[in-house]
Amino acid sequence: MKKKKSKARRRTENIILFILIFIAVVCFGIVLYKLGTYYKEDHENKDIAAKYSFRLDVPDKPIEVPDDDDIKNEPVQTEETDTDDGSYDDVGIDYESLLGQNGDYAGWIRMANGVNYPIVRGKTTTEYLHLNFYKKYAYSGTIIMESANRLDYSDPNTILYGHNMADGSMFAMNHKYKAEEYAKDNPYFFIHIKGGYFTYKVIACMVTKDGSKGYSMGLENKDYFEDYKGFVQENSLYMTEEPQFGDRLVTLSTCTGRVGGTTRLLVIGKLKYFTTYSGIRVSGNYYFNTKPADEIYNPFLTKEIVNGQTERHDG
């Protein structure tokens, strides 16, 4: 009788062991599959970056821009910057080729933490949630511009979304900005458009709920802006600079916490400069005060300095 019980117990133990081994193998297979998927998608993104980028010469001294008597607005701001302060990018992006590959192309973002991706604006904000730049399925998706934002980054608050990937890709590395010291050491990020790039300074970082006031867009209204500013002041982990009415901000949003959760990490950048690939730098406000309202991109991009004078070319 005892032998029968012993055999039955061993049989049960073997079945349990088999089930546990089977579960372990399946879990291991899933992990390998995910790691392989992450690697493949990250490798594809790096290939895009390598194919459509080129080196830029960073000037030895801050760029000085001559006054333009035809434009009465905020003076250019170059005298307070230094070329090694992190506000100059050393890589340019081939806008025309990327737009030719995907008509939803809306710029390129580069950050000191390794973020280096194209940005798209789809018909809806969720269109590229799990599509890569070539509109093929990719779990990591693409960096997405809020569909209600303007393509030229002229809105008071442009929202960009990116996944918080387990392998550190997409916007996962933005979690480094939870530390104020990291923000002080890496204060700038870049968004490339046609012929040049915007430089944004990180002014705040917060953990908030999806859809909170941190995502506010109608900041042309001063009362609404003050409400937004108060929310940022109250909820930020730190602030290196307060937002001011009339600023143009870019908010980088990614998930935090468990998958499917509703908390988000927001990194807020304030527009400081626009720098052309030909070597002209102006303040962000100067750029947008110059830009015709009915054009996506500014003829200023082809402005050249000839014998110390500025000439504008419309071609």
RODONU-503733 format. One record per atom (N, C-alpha, C): z, y, x. Coordinates in steps of 0.001 Angstrom, whole numbers, plus 500000, padded with zeros to 6 digits. Layout:
REM RODONU-503733
ZYX
...
This chain:
REM RODONU-503733
500000498796500837
500000500000500000
500000501249500869
500872501185501963
500948502326502855
499626502537503588
498958501427503936
497663501534504622
496621502202503737
496648501837502438
495695502455501502
495933503952501398
497220504330501331
497545505752501245
497125506472502518
497351505813503663
496979506409504936
495470506618505025
494685505623504592
493228505759504599
492765506868503651
493388506934502485
493021507963501506
493327509351502055
494485509450502741
494859510735503317
493900511146504417
493547510148505271
492593510453506344
491239510869505793
490823510167504707
489558510512504082
489597511948503549
490694512304502927
490849513668502395
490854514692503518
491565514360504580
491611515269505730
490229515443506354
489467514355506440
488120514433507004
487196515294506143
487351515130504810
486542515937503893
486870517417504059
488179517716504136
488607519101504317
488094519651505638
488195518830506702
487710519255508014
486212519528507980
485465518633507305
484020518816507184
483698520125506467
484431520376505389
484194521613504629
484486522838505493
485582522793506241
485943523922507099
484900524145508191
484433523017508781
483387523138509807
482113523715509206
481772523234508008
480565523730507329
480682525231507072
481842525657506566
482051527090506300
481952527894507586
482555527369508677
482518528064509965
481086528203510474
480296527129510329
478893527168510770
478098528177509967
478306528170508638
477607529118507773
477980530551508142
479282530813508324
479738532150508694
479163532578510038
479160531626510986
478600531926512304
477117532248512192
476422531487511341
474994531734511122
474746533099510518
475596533482509559
475461534796508929
475675535909509948
476710535729510794
476992536726511833
475816536845512793
475271535696513226
474121535716514121
472921536400513470
472719536100512182
471594536701511464
471748538225511391
472986538662511074
473214540107510979
473042540784512327
473584540145513374
473440540714514708
471974540790515114
471222539736514788
469796539734515085
469055540816514322
469441541001513052
468833542040512220
469143543425512774
470429543637513116
470821544932513674
470062545222514964
469974544194515827
469278544379517101
467808544720516867
467165543988515970
465746544202515686
465510545614515159
466333546036514206
466142547358513603
466454548469514594
467492548282515390
467827549282516406
466727549369517451
466164548222517836
465071548188518816
463839548908518254
463553548723516960
462418549405516331
462610550919516363
463842551369516071
464125552800516100
463989553373517502
464423552608518498
464294553067519878
462835553123520301
462024552202519797
460589552226520090
459933553486519516
460344553863518292
459810555085517675
460173556290518527
461444556343518958
461902557461519779
461123557554521083
460897556406521715
460171556395522988
458707556792522801
458110556373521697
456692556617521460
456393558065521127
457298558730520412
456983560060519888
457801561183520519
458415560929521660
459183561976522329
458576562297523684
458927563464524214
458451563875525536
459511564778526160
459459564906527473
460466565673528183
460235567167528046
461332567909527955
461287569366527929
461962569910529186
461456571008529673
462100571677530796
463191572597530277
464415572373530700
465517573267530355
465491574437531331
465502575679530841
465412576839531743
466599576912532696
466369577518533858
467435577676534844
468449578730534423
468005579676533603
468906580713533102
468620580945531620
469560581512530890
469356581724529451
468069582493529167
467380582089528098
466121582725527730
466378584110527155
465651585101527650
465730586443527094
464478586704526279
464663587130525045
463536587366524147
463371588853523929
462188589413524193
461989590854523984
462104591224522512
462482592480522251
462591592951520874
461226592963520213
461223592757518901
460000592831518113
460138594015517167
459427595103517464
459571596325516670
459099596164515236
458289595116514980
457753594922513630
458745594226512708
459819593698513262
460768592932512460
462148593562512603
462691594053511508
463996594690511522
465023593717510935
465732593046511782
466770592133511316
467771591888512441
468539590851512344
469557590573513341
468941590386514715
469539590990515751
469009590810517105
469098589349517531
468263588993518484
468351587645519028
469674587510519767
470187586277519831
471468586047520478
471279585068521631
471085585594522801
470915584728523960
471883585070525077
472416586286525074
473206586749526209
474516585988526397
475028585341525321
476313584653525421
476166583168525792
474961582684525918
474761581260526173
474469580996527643
474648579736528023
474326579280529366
473456578043529212
472613577769530176
471668576667530003
472324575299530118
473532575220530666
474199573920530754
475361573814529765
475328574622528701
476414574580527715
476180573534526630
475060572801526734
474762571767525753
473931572242524590
473568573518524558
472817574051523411
471306573923523583
470864573466524754
469438573232525003
469168571732524998
468129571307524300
467725569908524349
466702569727525460
466656568539526032
465689568260527100
464604567291526656
464508567080525343
463486566194524776
462808566897523606
461492566768523529
460732567272522393
460205566112521567
459788566405520339
459327565377519407
457935565717518900
457068564719518843
455687564893518385
455642564947516855
455787566135516316
455861566337514868
454600565848514156
453442566256514635
452188565961513950
451953564461513830
452219563718514897
452000562267514861
452949561577513892
454199562021513864
455178561419512959
454834561727511503
454405562944511242
454003563299509884
452787562485509466
451893562215510431
450736561382510140
451119559944509810
452219559468510382
452685558115510099
453379558021508748
454072559104508369
454824559097507108
454895560522506570
454271560748505423
454251562082504822
455612562573504370
456624561689504355
457987562083503991
458795562538505197
458172562559506374
458877562978507589
459404564394507428
460685564588507780
461328565886507551
462052566409508789
461736565876509948
462382566334511168
462989565182511949
463627565528513039
464230564526513934
465589565030514384
466601564162514341
467944564553514766
468319563875516067
468902564671516987
469377564162518277
470797564665518492
471675563742518926
473069564089519155
473543563478520465
474596564055521040
475136563567522306
475714562163522189
476070561739520971
476680560426520771
475656559297520664
474378559604520865
473338558579520836
472481558590519591
472841559371518593
472001559496517395
470662560102517812
469577559414517471
468241559822517924
467213559209516973
467040559844515800
466276559223514719
465407560224513956
464320559711513359
463562560547512428
464338560736511131
464044561838510454
464643562159509162
463536562118508119
463833561579506955
462861561549505865
463472562182504615
462609562726503781
463025563175502454
462128562497501435
462717561569500685
461955560824499694
461949561511498339
461310560864497387
461285561393496020
462685561401495434
463500560428495827
464917560401495464
465728560241496746
466990560599496685
467831560515497868
468057559073498308
467953558134497389
468233556727497717
466972555927498089
465822556562498067
464575555821498288
464566555086499628
465080555713500678
465050555123502025
466386554497502420
467225554210501427
468541553645501718
468419552356502529
467401551534502206
467153550296502945
465671550156503283
465060551283503642
463686551286504139
463664551980505490
462867551454506428
462753552134507709
461709553239507628
461434553878508762
460514555017508784
459118554625508305
458744553343508516
457412552871508103
457426552295506687
458498552534505956
458652552137504551
458713550620504364
459220549931505404
459450548494505306
460952548246505195
461326547126504583
462749546857504367
463510546859505685
464631547547505694
465544547560506829
466937547839506285
467857546962506596
469216547124506069
469818548460506503
469502548895507727
470068550145508251
469406551387507678
468274551215506986
467615552352506355
467120553387507348
467103554641506906
466633555760507714
467602556913507502
467569557904508374
468356559114508143
467675559891507018
468415560187505969
467837560700504724
468285562132504458
467332562998504167
467656564342503685
467856564289502175
468877564961501696
469080565093500262
467787565587499616
467325564888498576
466012565188497989
465932566589497395
467076567187497076
467083568538496492
466991569623497562
467115569251498839
467049570242499915
465625570648500241
465469571855500777
464166572324501251
463841571697502599
462562571461502815
462125570816504054
462330571676505288
462426572993505117
462483573883506280
463901574179506757
464911573550506157
466313573705506546
466834575120506284
466236575797505327
466660577165505009
467807577212504005
468164576068503399
469262576056502436
470600576371503123
471542576924502363
472869577174502944
473571575893503398
473245574772502770
473839573497503175
472821572386502974
472303571857504070
471367570730504037
472166569457504309
472028568464503424
472788567227503543
471908566124504140
472392565473505186
471708564331505785
472622563118505705
472074561986505258
472838560756505086
472382559705506090
473343558947506621
473023557836507505
474073556751507364
473654555490507478
474594554379507343
475595554345508499
476761553783508224
477782553530509232
477637552068509676
476706551807510592
476364550444510959
477393549845511913
477645548541511745
478660547849512550
478298547800514030
477003547883514351
476595547839515755
476603549210516410
477055550240515670
477142551584516230
475897552425516060
474883551885515388
473649552638515196
473733553561513985
472666554287513739
472571555289512683
473689556333512854
474494556607511819
475523557638511956
476908557066512295
476972555803512717
478276555200513015
479016555961514115
478288556438515126
478922557118516241
479457558497515868
479123558984514663
479667560270514238
481177560205514032
481709558994513950
483163558858513837
483876559365515084
483153559497516183
483742560090517378
484211561518517112
483543562184516153
483881563577515860
485181563732515080
485850562626514773
487190562733514197
488155563347515208
487840563185516486
488679563742517546
488196565145517899
489071566127517764
488699567514518055
488250567689519493
488871566951520394
488519567061521809
487066566652522037
486622565610521305
485226565180521445
484285566282520963
484647566938519859
483814568023519335
483745569192520318
484829569454521003
484829570537521989
483958570187523189
483973568910523568
483171568475524715
481696568295524360
481412568039523079
480032567806522607
479790568661521363
479713569980521536
479734570880520377
478420571006519616
477302570563520191
476004570840519579
475226569566519218
474407569684518176
473370568684517918
472087569399517552
470965568662517576
469643569279517437
468855568645516296
468115569483515598
467140568996514623
465783569586514989
464845568695515279
463507569104515710
462579569217514507
461821570312514476
460788570495513460
459469570718514203
458543571363513578
457245571586514208
457360572637515314
457088572225516534
457010573168517639
458316573593518262
459443573067517806
460708573489518387
461884572801517716
463079573310517978
464275572652517433
465360573672517108
466158573302516102
467345574059515742
468533573502516525
469410574382516962
470675573985517585
471808574294516610
472583573267516283
473730573419515379
475020573180516161
476028573980515868
477344573783516458
478253573074515452
478935572020515889
479873571308515019
481093572204514802
481336572567513537
482455573472513247
483592572778512497
483341571593511927
484388570913511169
484027569448510971
485061568645510716
484894567228510407
485949566854509379
485569566081508381
486530565695507350
486225564311506808
487253563676506256
487103562452505484
487371562837504033
486404562565503168
486498563015501793
485858561991500866
485911562253499590
485301561370498602
483811561674498463
483043560656498189
481619560830497916
481450561774496734
480610562804496896
480374563756495818
481386564866495721
482266564997496711
483268566064496689
482615567419496965
483443568466497000
482930569814497258
482342569948498656
482619568980499521
482004569001500842
480496568868500785
479985568378499661
478540568213499460
477920569395498705
478669570463498514
478181571618497742
476903572173498345
475959572533497481
474682573059497951
474392574477497449
474928574864496318
474605576180495745
475411577296496363
475383577393497687
476260578331498379
475673579733498492
474532579990497822
474011581357497764
474929582230496908
475672581585496000
476643582279495155
477936582477495946
478375583743496083
479513584023496954
480804583388496448
481033583399495141
482242582777494594
482235581269494851
481070580672494662
480940579233494895
481151578918496374
480621579820497244
480805579628498677
482284579700499049
483007580662498499
484431580803498820
485212579562498386
484813578978497269
485440577746496805
485172576613497793
483927576545498252
483548575536499257
484319575760500554
484378576987501009
485066577311502263
486536576905502189
487173577200501059
488568576812500891
488755575304500958
487809574568500388
487867573101500427
487752572598501860
486830573180502631
486645572779504023
487900573091504830
488452574268504640
489659574653505374
490820573701505073
490936573306503823
492063572481503402
491923571022503821
490702570530503900
490499569093504086
489992568679505457
489626569622506302
489075569266507612
490152568742508553
489761567818509398
490655567317510438
490927568406511469
489964569286511650
490064570454512527
488903571377512183
488954572606512651
487843573543512524
487692574289513836
486511574229514429
486260574995515644
485782576401515314
485320576575514077
484823577873513609
484755577824512090
485122578915511435
485073578935509979
483653579229509501
483208578563508431
481905578925507860
481973580314507243
480879581046507350
480802582392506791
479687582454505756
479858583319504768
478831583478503741
477512583882504400
476457583192504082
475151583445504695
474808582468505807
475778581654506246
475482580628507252
474513579594506700
473792578968507620
472988577797507256
473618576591507930
474096575676507090
474834574516507565
474011573246507396
474289572263508233
473805570904508030
475028570002507999
475158569205506933
476284568289506778
475794566862506967
476386566165507934
476020564781508236
477020563864507547
476523563014506661
477394562166505841
477191560695506184
478305559971506332
478253558528506518
479485557893505896
479426556589505703
480546555873505082
481709555737506056
482880555548505489
484065555237506288
484919554281505477
485660553423506156
486440552440505418
485604551222505056
486023550529504013
485381549264503647
483982549482503065
483148548444503159
481805548484502587
481905548639501073
481137549562500537
481167549792499103
482232550778498678
483004551290499648
484037552266499327
483437553625499012
484283554537498577
483803555864498160
484213556970499121
484881556634500221
485240557672501187
484090557889502169
483955559132502598
482861559508503485
483367560370504629
482709560235505774
482947561115506914
481875562192506908
482288563451506922
481349564563506980
481527565321508287
480438565496509013
480414566349510197
479567567563509840
480145568751509955
479484569975509506
479020570779510715
477719571084510755
477154571878511830
476639573211511325
476836574242512109
476380575597511757
475197575971512641
474117576459512028
472919576834512772
473209577998513711
472834577812514979
473022578851515981
471703579416516495
470778578506516883
469552578960517532
468338578185517059
467180578802517254
465905578081517181
465218578301518514
464765577209519146
464112577273520450
462756576599520345
461711577301520749
460375576715520689
460132575865521936
459216574920521809
458863574086522955
458182574894524051
457645576057523698
457005576904524701
458016577781525432
459285577712525028
460317578407525791
460775579718525234
460800579875523919
461311581092523288
462524580710522458
463609581453522596
464825581194521817
465207582436521025
465555582208519757
466056583288518904
467264582754518138
468015583638517534
469122583189516696
468562582541515441
469368581709514810
468934581064513574
468595582060512493
469411583110512357
469147584118511332
467855584872511619
467610585177512879
466375585861513249
465167585022512855
465269583730513127
464166582825512781
463869582877511287
464889582727510460
464651582662509018
464353584021508411
464809585099509021
464422586427508551
462969586722508878
462442586052509887
461049586216510300
460116585327509486
460624584172509063
459783583158508420
459302583595507036
457979583593506794
457485583899505444
458029582915504419
458413583426503267
459057582591502249
458121581509501711
456802581737501758
455868580793501163
455302579808502193
455891579752503369
455405578833504386
456536577907504830
456217576648505054
457228575709505514
457642576035506948
456665576351507791
456983576656509171
456442578024509567
457079578605510524
456939579998510890
455783580231511875
454932581231511640
453931581573512649
454566581984513974
455856582283513924
456594582636515141
456482581543516195
456203580329515756
456100579209516691
455017579437517732
453994580193517391
452895580419518328
452986581788518983
454141582432518840
454346583720519474
454441583515520981
453783584347521735
453774584193523179
454150585503523857
454623585402525078
454949586587525858
453836586812526871
453192587956526774
452073588278527654
452390589586528369
452529589524529697
452841590707530493
454061591458529955
455059590703529564
456295591323529098
456260591790527661
455119591640526981
455001592059525590
454826590831524701
455181590963523439
455008589834522518
453716589969521740
453026588877521594
451816588829520779
451943587718519772
451525587968518555
451617586951517500
450229586393517228
450162585087517148
448911584382516870
449072583578515604
448163583686514695
448269582980513417
447578581641513444
446878581319514501
446160580063514553
447032578909514943
